[in-house]
Each structure stands twice: as structure tokens, then as C-alpha cells.
Amino acid sequence: MRLTERDELILREVDRWRACGSKHIRWLANFSGQRATDRRLKILIEAGYLERKKFLYGVPSIYFLTAKGKSLIQVGTGTEKVKIEQIVHDRTVLDTAIYFIHKENLSLNDITTEKQLHQSDGFGIRRHRTDFIFTKDEQTNCVEVELTKKANNRLLNIIKDNFMEYDTQIWVVPDYQTAILNVLNNSQRYYTNIEILSLQKITDYMQSLK
């Protein structure tokens, strides 16, 4: 097959987010509709660049790069390791990224993913990295999607590190996670760069996209 610039964009975006749903690829690659997106994804699967699998009941299938796809864009040859326990979180991170792309008028180049941040740390270094960062008006903003409660000490350490490293730290939290919200609200007294965004706002926005 003859690969287009958009095909390569799809492969690069799927790689840097580790895995994507088809609706995410539609918006990241600026397709006109979901049918056109799915047709192109089918071609990339048949050509051996992408793989599509369903891991969880009630959660749509996800797409990830094959060894051939990784080789094409020169990001190694091993297949992506999909962590089942993180699928819902990672899909929510992508929902959130698309929300900010539209709301803040960002380009894809304005965003750096968690995977890219870990890669920039170098081999053998493993520390907490935010879900993604975006840069706008010379300000660097980190985004944390927090669906389940961490230990208080760990959460407070992340908040402190984000305060030192980023201009703004935006926490996306479900309304029912009152324990997380309490820690964040209390921390706002000491750390002035914390913003809290209800997950429901992200969900409503994604449902509104046609």
C-alpha cells in the first residue's frame, strides 16, 4: 500500500499514546467522520501496521502498533505492551487531551505525552510522570487524570513536584472521588497552581462531538 502523511501521523500518535480508540484517532488525525476513520484504520490493519483488540467488556476496542508499524516510524520493533488495568484510564487521558486541543486551540506539537516524558528521562530512570503536558503562551501545564485514590503521601508528593516543575497543574477527577478532591482542595492553600476539572465536563464534551 502507499502510505499517506495522515497514515504516518496516525502511527506516530498511536505510538506516543501507546494505544488509541478509533474515536480518538478520528480527532487526532482530523478525519471528516468516523466512517472514513474506520475505513482507513482497516487498511492499516490489513497492511500489518496496526492491530486492533478488544480487552474489556463494554469498552471499545483499541488500536496499537505492530512491530512492522514501529519499524516504519523508527521507534523500535517490539509490540506494545497493553496494560489491561490501565485501559480505562488511558482512554480517559485521550478524551482529556482532545478536550484541551479543542478548548485551548492546541496543535499536536503543543502536547508531550507521559510516554515521551519517560523517554526523555533516559534509560533506567523511572519516576512519576504526568499524563501529558501542553504548552501555551510560554506556559507549561501538566494534566493529571486521577480516577482512583493514591496513598495520601504519594498524592501530596506528586502535587509538590508538579508545583515545582510546571506553571499550572490541572487535575481531572470524577465528582464521586471526594477523598481525592479533599486532598486537592486542601492543597490549594499551599500550592497556587492547582486547578481542578470535573471529569463530567470532559465526558459531556466528548459526547457532544459529532
PEBELKA-V775822 format. One line per field, one symbol per residue. ss: DSSP state (H for helix, E for strand, C for the rest). psi: psi as a letter, one per 30 degrees, with the letter a starting at -180 (. if undefined). burial: I if it has 9 or more other ideal C-beta (glycine too) atoms within 8 Angstrom, else O. A space follows every 50 residues. Layout:
ss=???
psi=???
burial=???
This chain:
ss=CCCCHHHHHHHHHHHHCCCECHHHHHHHCCCCCHHHHHHHHHHHHHCCCE EEECCCCCCCCEEEECHHHHHHCCCCCCCCCCCHHHHHHHHHHHHHHHHH HHHCCCCHHHEEEHHHHHHHHCCCCCCCCCCEEEEECCEEEEEEEECCCC CHHHHHHHHHHHHHHCCEEEEEECCCCHHHHHHHHHHCCCCCCEEEEEHH HHHHHHHHCC
psi=ljkleeeeeeeeeeefgellleeeeeeeghlfleeeeeeeeeeeeffgfl kkkkekkfklllklkleeeeeeghhafklkjkjeffeeeeeeeeeeeeee eeeghlleffkkleeeeeefflkfkjlkklellkkkhgkkkkkjjjflkl keeeeeeeeeeeefflekjkkjkkffieeeeeeeeeffffjfgkkkkkee eeeeeeffk.
burial=OOOOOIIIIIIIIIIIIIIIIIIIIIIIIOIOOIOIIIOIIOIIIOOOII IIOOOOOOIOOIIIIIIOIIIIIOOOOOIIOIOOOOIIIIIIIIIIIIII IOOOOIOIOOIOIIIIIIOOIOOOOOOOOIIIIIOOOOOIIIIIIIIOOO OOOOIIIIIIIIIOOIOIIIIIIOOOIOOIIOIIOOIIOOIOIIOIIIIO IIIOIIOOOO
